[in-house]
Amino acid sequence: MRTLRVKHSYVEALLGDCSLDQLVKRKSHKWRTYPPDVLPAFVAEMDFMIAEPIAEAVRGALALGDTGYPYVGDLGEAFASFAGSRLGWRVDPARVFPVPDVMTGIAEVLVATTPHGSGVVLNPPVYGPFFLRLGYIGRQVVEAPLLRRDDGGYDLDFGALDAALAQPGVSAYLLCNPHNPLGQVWRKDQLLTIADLCQGHEVELIVDEIHAPLVLADAQHVPFASLDHPMAERAYTFNSASKGWNIPGLKCGLSVAGSDAAAKLLTDRWEALLASHHGVLASVAAFTRSLDWLDAVRRQLIENRELLARLLRERLPEVGYLPGEASFLAWLDCRKLGLGDDPATAFLERGKVALTEGPYFGAQGLGFARLNIGTSPELITEAVTRMAASI
């Protein structure tokens, strides 16, 4: 199999060369779900090599036989330092709690704060596991779909959100910011309107900010809990090093409580929210000693989204794509290709490239697909070449 290399020395030094002959040796979900002749570009897992300080932290623990239960240690201080310097957010380290992953933490908080059978408002198209996990815990999905603009971007529909929050039995709103799969970052004025609506309807607010470390240079992420609004204290914010530093397999997210009452709820449920010990250690190393690696990833992603836009113009001009403001996920409008409601299936069967199915993100994803560009420019080029060959 041909080796494809990242061209820039700073990327190769920190992130590796993303060569296929090495990537196919991995045993993660991304690299074992499909046969070897399929190029995987679906699940939200990057191809870059792990940051050396993170690898060092895990190797050091293994060398000591340090494989026990997790201890929060310096996680609160580490995240507070990162949030202050990178996100403009003053975080109380005592209110930072490790969780196994963001989705598990969200589910546990909803179980604790909302009645069984109550409604939770989502903004589709949105992260597919939101729908799944709400069903698992006996909560009903109430949709307030996003508005699609003429330029291919989206806006929050505050009329729809107000109406959804007003429905009988609705108890919470689950906000995704930066948004998955759009890569869109909601503005401060939008977040304040959300805060007013949630306060007015007296609902719980859960904020998934897992992609915040990967906000790119031309966008600004505003942490919800940094707002000067009463809902900032009532909200539960979730973040993680898992996306920014590509360590989801180490199993550690974090929740930031906005109040003493929220902190007590998380403390009382610590046994249901046990993170991985190595994940905690890795997260501390990420937030404190791996910022140069993160910056290299962000620079590479800026190049990658520009490359993808050019490749689509040249080879698949019917595909709509508005480069995201955050993360490594590209939301592609394939409705003009004539591939039906699930174009990812055609790309897989005809082109041997695996994207995430648009309908996974809700009915608003019919005719769309999500492409992972957290890899080398060469592999992005290969993915688009295979997509074009399937038409």
C-alpha positions as CSV (number, residue, x, y, z in Angstrom):
1,M,0.0,0.0,0.0
2,R,1.3,3.4,-0.9
3,T,2.7,5.6,1.8
4,L,1.3,9.1,1.9
5,R,3.2,11.8,3.8
6,V,2.4,15.2,5.3
7,K,4.6,17.7,3.6
8,H,5.3,20.3,6.4
9,S,8.2,19.6,8.7
10,Y,6.5,21.1,11.8
11,V,3.5,18.8,11.3
12,E,5.6,15.7,10.7
13,A,7.8,16.4,13.7
14,L,4.8,16.7,16.1
15,L,2.0,14.9,14.4
16,G,3.7,12.1,12.5
17,D,3.5,11.4,8.8
18,C,0.0,9.8,8.7
19,S,1.3,7.0,6.4
20,L,-1.2,4.4,5.6
21,D,1.2,1.5,6.2
22,Q,1.3,2.6,9.8
23,L,-2.3,3.6,10.2
24,V,-3.6,0.2,9.0
25,K,-1.8,-1.4,11.9
26,R,-4.0,0.3,14.4
27,K,-6.8,-1.7,16.1
28,S,-9.2,1.1,17.0
29,H,-12.8,1.3,15.8
30,K,-11.8,3.5,12.9
31,W,-9.3,1.1,11.5
32,R,-11.0,-2.2,12.1
33,T,-14.6,-1.6,11.1
34,Y,-14.1,-1.9,7.4
35,P,-11.9,-4.2,5.1
36,P,-8.4,-3.0,4.4
37,D,-9.4,-1.7,0.9
38,V,-11.7,0.9,2.5
39,L,-10.3,4.3,3.5
40,P,-12.0,5.2,6.8
41,A,-13.0,8.8,7.2
42,F,-16.1,8.5,9.4
43,V,-15.7,8.3,13.2
44,A,-14.4,11.4,15.0
45,E,-10.8,10.1,15.5
46,M,-7.8,11.8,14.1
47,D,-4.9,10.0,12.4
48,F,-2.1,12.1,14.0
49,M,0.5,10.6,16.4
50,I,-0.1,11.2,20.1
51,A,1.6,14.2,21.8
52,E,4.8,13.0,23.4
53,P,4.0,14.4,26.9
54,I,0.8,12.4,26.9
55,A,2.6,9.2,25.8
56,E,5.2,9.9,28.5
57,A,2.6,10.2,31.2
58,V,0.9,6.9,30.3
59,R,4.2,5.1,29.9
60,G,5.4,6.4,33.2
61,A,2.3,5.1,35.0
62,L,2.6,1.7,33.3
63,A,6.3,1.5,34.3
64,L,5.2,1.9,37.9
65,G,2.4,-0.6,37.7
66,D,0.1,2.4,38.3
67,T,-3.1,1.0,36.9
68,G,-5.6,1.5,39.7
69,Y,-8.7,3.6,40.1
70,P,-8.6,7.3,39.1
71,Y,-7.7,10.2,41.4
72,V,-8.6,13.7,40.3
73,G,-5.1,14.9,41.2
74,D,-4.2,18.1,39.2
75,L,-7.0,17.8,36.7
76,G,-8.9,20.8,38.0
77,E,-5.9,23.0,38.1
78,A,-4.7,21.8,34.6
79,F,-8.1,22.5,33.0
80,A,-8.5,25.8,34.8
81,S,-5.1,27.0,33.5
82,F,-6.0,25.9,29.9
83,A,-9.5,27.5,30.1
84,G,-8.1,30.7,31.4
85,S,-5.3,31.1,28.8
86,R,-7.1,29.6,25.8
87,L,-10.8,30.1,26.3
88,G,-10.9,33.3,28.4
89,W,-12.8,31.5,31.2
90,R,-12.1,31.6,34.9
91,V,-12.7,28.1,36.2
92,D,-12.7,27.1,39.9
93,P,-10.5,24.0,39.9
94,A,-12.7,22.5,42.8
95,R,-15.6,22.4,40.4
96,V,-13.9,20.3,37.8
97,F,-14.9,16.6,37.9
98,P,-13.5,13.8,35.8
99,V,-16.1,11.6,34.0
100,P,-15.6,8.5,31.7
101,D,-16.6,10.5,28.7
102,V,-18.8,13.5,27.8
103,M,-21.8,11.4,26.7
104,T,-21.8,9.3,29.9
105,G,-21.5,12.4,32.0
106,I,-24.4,14.1,30.2
107,A,-26.6,11.1,30.6
108,E,-25.9,10.8,34.3
109,V,-26.7,14.5,34.9
110,L,-29.9,14.2,33.0
111,V,-31.0,11.2,35.0
112,A,-30.3,13.1,38.2
113,T,-31.9,16.4,37.2
114,T,-34.9,15.5,35.0
115,P,-38.0,13.3,35.4
116,H,-38.1,10.0,33.6
117,G,-40.1,10.4,30.4
118,S,-39.5,14.1,30.2
119,G,-38.4,15.9,27.0
120,V,-34.9,17.2,26.2
121,V,-34.6,19.7,23.4
122,L,-31.9,19.2,20.6
123,N,-30.9,21.2,17.5
124,P,-30.7,18.7,14.6
125,P,-28.7,18.0,12.5
126,V,-26.7,17.1,15.6
127,Y,-24.4,14.5,17.1
128,G,-26.2,11.1,16.6
129,P,-25.5,9.7,20.1
130,F,-27.6,12.4,21.6
131,F,-30.7,10.7,20.2
132,L,-29.5,7.3,21.2
133,R,-28.5,8.1,24.8
134,L,-31.7,10.0,25.5
135,G,-33.6,6.9,24.5
136,Y,-31.5,4.7,26.7
137,I,-32.3,6.8,29.8
138,G,-36.0,7.1,29.0
139,R,-36.0,10.8,27.9
140,Q,-37.9,12.0,24.9
141,V,-36.2,14.0,22.1
142,V,-37.9,17.3,21.3
143,E,-36.5,18.9,18.2
144,A,-35.8,22.6,17.5
145,P,-34.1,22.2,14.1
146,L,-31.4,24.6,12.9
147,L,-32.1,27.0,10.1
148,R,-30.0,26.4,7.0
149,R,-28.7,29.6,5.3
150,D,-28.2,30.2,1.6
151,D,-24.4,30.0,2.0
152,G,-24.6,26.5,3.5
153,G,-24.2,27.6,7.1
154,Y,-26.8,27.3,9.8
155,D,-28.4,29.5,12.5
156,L,-30.2,28.8,15.7
157,D,-34.0,29.1,15.2
158,F,-35.0,30.9,18.4
159,G,-38.7,30.8,17.6
160,A,-38.5,27.0,17.2
161,L,-36.4,26.8,20.4
162,D,-38.8,28.8,22.4
163,A,-41.7,26.7,21.2
164,A,-39.9,23.5,21.9
165,L,-38.9,24.5,25.4
166,A,-42.6,25.5,26.1
167,Q,-43.9,22.0,25.2
168,P,-45.4,20.2,28.2
169,G,-43.0,17.9,29.9
170,V,-39.8,19.4,28.5
171,S,-37.2,19.6,31.3
172,A,-33.9,20.3,29.6
173,Y,-32.0,21.7,26.7
174,L,-28.8,20.0,25.4
175,L,-26.6,22.5,23.5
176,C,-23.7,21.5,21.3
177,N,-21.1,24.2,21.0
178,P,-19.0,24.0,18.8
179,H,-21.6,22.1,16.9
180,N,-21.1,18.6,15.6
181,P,-21.3,17.9,12.7
182,L,-21.3,21.5,11.4
183,G,-18.1,22.8,13.1
184,Q,-20.0,26.0,13.8
185,V,-19.3,28.2,16.9
186,W,-22.3,30.0,18.4
187,R,-21.8,33.7,19.1
188,K,-22.1,35.3,22.5
189,D,-25.3,37.1,21.7
190,Q,-26.8,33.7,20.6
191,L,-25.7,32.1,23.9
192,L,-27.3,34.9,25.9
193,T,-30.6,34.4,24.1
194,I,-30.4,30.7,24.9
195,A,-29.7,31.6,28.5
196,D,-32.8,33.9,28.6
197,L,-35.0,31.2,27.1
198,C,-33.8,28.5,29.4
199,Q,-34.3,30.7,32.4
200,G,-37.7,31.8,31.3
201,H,-38.9,28.2,30.8
202,E,-37.1,27.0,34.0
203,V,-35.3,24.1,32.3
204,E,-32.0,22.4,32.9
205,L,-29.2,23.4,30.5
206,I,-26.4,20.9,29.6
207,V,-23.6,22.2,27.3
208,D,-21.4,19.9,25.3
209,E,-18.2,21.9,24.5
210,I,-16.0,18.9,23.7
211,H,-14.7,20.5,20.5
212,A,-13.8,23.8,22.1
213,P,-10.0,23.2,22.1
214,L,-10.1,22.8,18.3
215,V,-11.7,26.2,17.5
216,L,-9.7,27.6,14.6
217,A,-7.9,30.9,14.2
218,D,-10.8,32.9,12.6
219,A,-13.4,32.0,15.3
220,Q,-13.8,32.6,19.0
221,H,-15.4,30.1,21.3
222,V,-17.3,31.6,24.3
223,P,-17.7,29.1,27.1
224,F,-21.3,29.2,28.2
225,A,-20.3,29.3,31.9
226,S,-18.2,32.4,31.3
227,L,-21.4,34.5,30.6
228,D,-22.7,37.1,33.0
229,H,-26.1,35.4,33.3
230,P,-27.8,33.4,36.1
231,M,-28.0,30.4,33.8
232,A,-24.2,30.2,33.7
233,E,-24.3,29.1,37.3
234,R,-27.1,26.6,36.7
235,A,-25.6,25.0,33.6
236,Y,-23.5,21.8,33.5
237,T,-20.6,22.2,31.1
238,F,-18.8,19.2,29.6
239,N,-15.4,19.3,27.9
240,S,-12.5,16.9,27.3
241,A,-9.0,16.4,26.0
242,S,-10.3,13.5,23.9
243,K,-11.1,15.4,20.7
244,G,-8.4,18.1,20.9
245,W,-5.6,15.7,21.6
246,N,-7.1,12.6,20.0
247,I,-7.2,10.4,23.1
248,P,-10.8,9.2,23.3
249,G,-9.6,5.6,24.0
250,L,-8.1,6.8,27.3
251,K,-11.6,7.5,28.6
252,C,-11.6,10.8,30.5
253,G,-13.9,13.7,30.0
254,L,-14.7,16.4,32.5
255,S,-17.7,18.3,33.8
256,V,-17.5,21.8,35.2
257,A,-20.2,22.6,37.8
258,G,-21.6,26.1,37.8
259,S,-22.7,26.1,41.4
260,D,-22.1,24.4,44.8
261,A,-25.4,22.4,44.3
262,A,-24.2,21.2,40.9
263,A,-20.8,20.3,42.4
264,K,-22.5,18.3,45.1
265,L,-24.6,16.4,42.5
266,L,-21.4,15.3,40.7
267,T,-19.6,14.5,43.9
268,D,-22.5,12.3,45.1
269,R,-22.4,10.4,41.8
270,W,-18.6,9.8,41.6
271,E,-18.9,6.1,41.5
272,A,-21.1,6.2,38.5
273,L,-18.7,8.6,36.8
274,L,-15.3,6.9,37.2
275,A,-12.9,8.0,34.5
276,S,-9.8,6.0,33.5
277,H,-6.8,6.7,35.7
278,H,-4.6,6.9,32.7
279,G,-7.1,9.2,31.0
280,V,-6.9,11.6,34.0
281,L,-3.1,11.6,33.8
282,A,-3.1,12.0,30.0
283,S,-5.6,14.9,30.2
284,V,-3.4,16.8,32.7
285,A,-0.4,16.3,30.3
286,A,-2.6,17.5,27.4
287,F,-3.9,20.7,29.1
288,T,-0.5,21.7,30.5
289,R,2.4,20.3,28.4
290,S,0.9,19.5,24.9
291,L,-0.2,23.0,23.7
292,D,2.4,23.1,20.9
293,W,1.0,19.8,19.6
294,L,-2.6,21.3,19.8
295,D,-1.4,24.4,17.9
296,A,0.2,22.2,15.2
297,V,-3.1,20.3,14.8
298,R,-5.1,23.5,14.5
299,R,-2.8,24.9,11.8
300,Q,-3.0,21.6,9.9
301,L,-6.8,21.7,10.1
302,I,-6.9,25.2,8.7
303,E,-4.9,23.9,5.7
304,N,-7.0,20.8,5.4
305,R,-10.4,22.6,5.2
306,E,-9.0,24.9,2.5
307,L,-7.7,21.9,0.6
308,L,-11.0,20.2,0.9
309,A,-12.9,23.2,-0.4
310,R,-10.6,23.4,-3.4
311,L,-10.8,19.7,-4.1
312,L,-14.6,19.7,-4.0
313,R,-14.7,22.7,-6.4
314,E,-12.5,20.9,-8.8
315,R,-13.8,17.3,-8.6
316,L,-17.3,17.4,-7.0
317,P,-18.7,20.9,-7.6
318,E,-22.2,19.7,-6.9
319,V,-21.3,19.1,-3.3
320,G,-22.0,21.9,-0.9
321,Y,-19.4,22.6,1.8
322,L,-19.0,25.6,4.1
323,P,-15.7,25.2,6.0
324,G,-16.2,24.8,9.7
325,E,-15.0,27.1,12.4
326,A,-13.9,24.3,14.7
327,S,-12.7,20.7,14.7
328,F,-11.9,18.2,12.0
329,L,-15.4,17.3,10.7
330,A,-16.8,18.4,7.3
331,W,-20.5,18.5,6.7
332,L,-21.2,17.8,3.0
333,D,-24.4,18.6,1.2
334,C,-24.6,15.8,-1.4
335,R,-28.3,16.2,-2.4
336,K,-27.4,17.3,-6.0
337,L,-25.5,14.1,-6.6
338,G,-28.6,12.0,-7.0
339,L,-27.4,9.4,-4.5
340,G,-30.5,9.4,-2.3
341,D,-31.0,10.0,1.4
342,D,-27.7,8.3,2.4
343,P,-24.9,9.2,0.0
344,A,-22.3,7.7,2.4
345,T,-23.5,4.3,1.4
346,A,-22.8,5.0,-2.3
347,F,-19.4,6.4,-1.4
348,L,-18.6,3.2,0.5
349,E,-19.9,0.7,-2.0
350,R,-18.7,2.4,-5.2
351,G,-15.6,4.4,-4.0
352,K,-14.3,2.3,-1.0
353,V,-14.3,5.4,1.3
354,A,-16.3,5.4,4.5
355,L,-18.0,8.6,5.6
356,T,-20.6,9.0,8.4
357,E,-24.2,8.8,7.2
358,G,-26.1,12.1,7.2
359,P,-29.3,10.6,8.6
360,Y,-27.3,9.6,11.7
361,F,-27.6,13.2,12.7
362,G,-31.4,13.4,12.4
363,A,-33.9,13.7,9.5
364,Q,-32.3,17.0,8.6
365,G,-29.2,15.0,7.5
366,L,-30.9,13.3,4.7
367,G,-28.8,13.7,1.6
368,F,-25.7,14.8,3.6
369,A,-22.6,13.0,4.8
370,R,-19.8,13.9,7.3
371,L,-16.2,13.6,6.3
372,N,-13.3,13.4,8.8
373,I,-10.4,15.6,7.7
374,G,-8.2,15.1,10.8
375,T,-5.5,13.5,8.7
376,S,-2.8,14.4,6.1
377,P,-3.6,16.4,3.0
378,E,-2.7,13.4,0.9
379,L,-5.4,11.2,2.6
380,I,-7.9,14.0,2.2
381,T,-7.1,14.1,-1.5
382,E,-7.4,10.3,-1.7
383,A,-10.8,10.4,0.0
384,V,-12.2,13.0,-2.4
385,T,-10.7,11.1,-5.4
386,R,-12.6,8.0,-4.2
387,M,-15.8,9.9,-3.7
388,A,-15.6,11.4,-7.2
389,A,-14.9,8.0,-8.7
390,S,-18.2,6.8,-7.2
391,I,-20.3,9.2,-9.1
